[in-house]
Amino acid sequence: MCLRRLLPVLGLAIWAGGAAAQDVGPPRDVAGAAGPWELALDGSFRRCGLMLAAEPGPVGQALRFPAGCRRALPVVNGLGGWRQEGDLIQLLDREGQPVLAFAAPEGESTRSAESLSGERYSLAQAGTRSAAPEAPLVTPAALSIQPSAREASRDFWTGAPATAAAVAGLYTLDRFVEKDVCRVRLVAESAQVQEGCRDPGLALFDPTAWHYEAGRLTLVARRGHSVELIPVGEGRWRRDPEIGTTFLLRRVEP
């Protein structure tokens, strides 16, 4: 091809490359939401700083958080990125599926979302959330006050199993007054939902693993998020904190 014919082609290529370079960057909606945010578990002191980055990540846009968040808010263990669709901010699992979807708040309230397992979380831009209330001081006088019988059976049960092996077994999920709606077998750190489960929430949560440490039982979902439970009686566990729908595991005979 002669040089005279080649010049227009080269000019078109240079113009296209320049236009493409001008288009590089995050979408307009993403650029507006990108920045530091704070994720909190409602009804608790558990909070975590998130960085919603503008650059692409493994799924959606990149998501960053301190290592300490993995213990403070186990739900972040399964997160792989984030995206914004209109006014909706979604935190995504590693397959790009939404784990938490935060709609635009009304007025000056924070964004709120409920997980598949029933916990409610709030999301606020860093610096806009009011400070968490200080934890009450534990004084000798407070320690001398005996809990009521109801409190002792709910929150102060001291017979927690000593080992994970003592926790393993077959459990049924109780919801409100309805009993035995779904059964889960805990064995060798594997959680298996039994056939005939009539609870859509637990079926959607789909626990596949569990672990036990320091008196706390943690169920881990297939997507990586988790639910923590504390013992409230012999063979009985409830979600902690006790928010959302009732989540009570009761040990049953096979």
N, C-alpha and C positions, 0 to 999 in steps of 0.2 A: 504494500500500500504506500502511495507516495506521501510525502510529508504534508502536502496541502490538504489531502483528505484526512490525514491522521490528526491534525490539530483540532478540528471541531470535536472529535471523539474524546481527545484528552481533556479538552475544556469541559465537556459534559461530565466526565468522570470526576474531575476536580471539584466541580460545583456540587455533584451528588455527595461526595465525601464530606464537603463542608457542611451541607445541609444535615447529613447524618450526625456529624459531630455536634451541631447545635441542638439536635434532638436528644442527645445522651443526657441522662439524669432521671431522677425519680418522677413518677407521675405526680401531677399537681396535688391530688388528694393525699398521697403518701408524704410529700414534702411538708404539708400542713400538719400532719400528725407526728412526724418524726421528731425524736428528742427524748429527754428523760421523763419517765412516768413512774408512778408508784402503785404496785399491786398489793392489795390487802385482803385478808380473809376476814369477812364480817364477823363481828362478835368475838374477836380475839385481838391480841397484840401482835400478830404475825404480819409482817410487811416485808416488801422486797422492792428494791429499785430496779427498774427495767430501762434499758436503752432501746427504743424503737429506731433502728438505723434506717437511713434512706436507701442504702445500697442493697442490691439483691442478695438474698441468702439462699441456703439449700432449698427452702420452700418460701415463697413470698419474699418479704424483705427480711434482712438480717435482724436477729434479736439477741441482745446481750444482757447478762445479769451476773452479779457476784456469785462466787462459789457457795457462800453461806446461804444463799436463797434455796438451794436444793434441800436443805434440812428444814429451814423456816417455813417454806411453802413447797411441799413435795410435788404439787401440781406442775411446777416449772420443769421437772425432770423430763417430762415428755414433750416439751415444746421445741419446735425447730425453726420458727419464724413467725411473721405477722403480716397482715394485709389490711387494707382499708377499702371497704366497698360503700361508697356514699358516706353516710355518717356513722357507719358501723365499723368498729375496730375489732378484728378477730385475731386471737392468739392461736397459732396453728401447731398441730403435732408434726412429727417428722415425715408424715405422708401428705401433708398439706391440708388436713381436715381440721375444722375449727374445734378447739377444746373449750374456749371461752369467747363469747361474742358480746361486745360492749356497745350498746346503743347510745346515741347522743343523749346526754342528760337533759332534764327539764330544769330551767333556771340555772342556778349555780351548784346544783348537786353533782356528785361524782357519777361516773359511769358505773353501771352495775351489770353483773352477769351471773348465771347459775350454771354450775358444772353438771355433767351427766350424773354424778353421784349425789347431787343435792346441795353441795356447799355453795354459798353465795360469796362472790368476790366483788370488790370495787376497784376501779382504776381511775387515778387522778394524775394530772400533770404535776411533776415535781414542784414542790413549793406552794401548791394551792390547797393541800389538805391540812386541816387543823392538826395540831400536835396530839399524839396519843395521850390519854390520861395516864398519870403516874400510877404505878402499881402501889397498892396500899402497903404501909409499913407493917411488918410482923412484929408485934410487941409481946413481951412476956404475958401481959394481961390477955391478949388475944389468944395466945397459945393455951391458956388455962381454961378457956371457954369450951365446953364440950359440945360437939355438933348434935343436932336433933337426930332422932331415930331415922327420919326420912333422909337427911343429909348423909348419915352414916351408911345407909344402904345404897345411896346413889353415887356419891363422890368420894367417900372415905373408906371404901371396902379394902381391907388389907390382905385379903387372901389371894392376891394375884399369883398365877403359876410361876414357879421358879425357872422353868426351862421351856423352850419352844416345843419340845416333845410332849409336854403336858398340855399344850394348847391344841395340838393336832387332833382332828376328829371331824365328825359330821355336825353341821350347824344348820339351823333354820332361820330365815329372816322373818321377823315379826314387824308388821306395819300397823300402827294404831291398835285397834281392837281385833284386826284380822290376823290370825296366827298361821304360821307355817305356809307362807306364800311362795317360798323358794328355798331350796336347800343348796348348801355349798360344802364341799368336802375339802378340808385343809390337810394335806399330806406332803411331807418332804419338801416344804416350801412351794408346793404347787397348789393352786386353788382351782377347784373344778366345780362349776355350776352343774347341778344334777338335772336330769331330764324331768320335764313337767313343771319347770319354773314358771310361775304365774305373775312374776313381778317384772314389768317392762323396764323399770329403772335399773335394777340389778343386772338384767340381761343386757341392757345397753352399756352399762359400766363394764361388764364382762371381766371380772377378776380372774387373773391367771397365775398370780404368785402372792406370797405373803411372807412376812417376817415378824419376829417377836423380839422386843428389846426393852428392858427397864419397865416392864409392866404395861407396855403399849403394843397392841396388835395392829399391823398395817396391812391392808389389802391393796394390791397393786393391779391396776387394770392393764389390759393388753396394750393400750396406747401409752402407758407409762404413768398416768396420774394415779393418785392413791387416796385412800381413806384411812384415818387413824381411829382406833377404838380403844376404850379403856374398860377394865373389868368393873362390873357393878353387882356382882354376885357369883355364886358358883356356876361356872359354865355360861355366864351371860356377859355380853359386851355391848356397849353403846358407842355411837360416834362421838368424837370429841373434836371441836366443840359441838354441842347439841343444837344444831341449826338445821333449817330446812325440814324435810319430811323425816319421820321417825325411822331410825336405822338401828335396829337391835338384833344382834345375833344370839341365839340360844342353842346350847348344845343339846343334841338329841341322840338317842340310841339308833344304830343302823336298822 
